[in-house]
Amino acid sequence: MNQIIEVKIIKRKVNYIATSSLFPTCKGIGKTKKEALAKLSKSISKNIASMVEATLESIFLSDNYTQVM
């Protein structure tokens, strides 16, 4: 899968902070760029999982059973 996700990395006093405008609530903070990117990746994964879980729950608990089929 080739999806382009723009990531911004800024250096603060001690840490790097990685963010993405596609996922404004997610960020990764680390002592290196690589660590910040790894933590951003985990944050994005958790965010997507949470959205999927909420969507599936609302579909399965709805009275519109055609959505479940």
RARAUR-V925508 format. One record per residue. N is the residue number from 1. BURIAL is 1 if it has 24 or more other C-alpha atoms within 12 Angstrom, else 0. Layout:
n->N burial->BURIAL
n->N burial->BURIAL
//
This chain:
n->1 burial->0
n->2 burial->0
n->3 burial->0
n->4 burial->0
n->5 burial->0
n->6 burial->0
n->7 burial->1
n->8 burial->0
n->9 burial->1
n->10 burial->0
n->11 burial->0
n->12 burial->0
n->13 burial->0
n->14 burial->0
n->15 burial->0
n->16 burial->1
n->17 burial->1
n->18 burial->1
n->19 burial->1
n->20 burial->1
n->21 burial->0
n->22 burial->0
n->23 burial->1
n->24 burial->0
n->25 burial->0
n->26 burial->1
n->27 burial->1
n->28 burial->1
n->29 burial->1
n->30 burial->1
n->31 burial->0
n->32 burial->0
n->33 burial->1
n->34 burial->0
n->35 burial->0
n->36 burial->1
n->37 burial->1
n->38 burial->1
n->39 burial->1
n->40 burial->1
n->41 burial->1
n->42 burial->0
n->43 burial->1
n->44 burial->1
n->45 burial->0
n->46 burial->0
n->47 burial->0
n->48 burial->0
n->49 burial->0
n->50 burial->0
n->51 burial->0
n->52 burial->0
n->53 burial->0
n->54 burial->0
n->55 burial->0
n->56 burial->0
n->57 burial->0
n->58 burial->0
n->59 burial->0
n->60 burial->0
n->61 burial->0
n->62 burial->0
n->63 burial->0
n->64 burial->0
n->65 burial->0
n->66 burial->0
n->67 burial->0
n->68 burial->0
n->69 burial->0
//
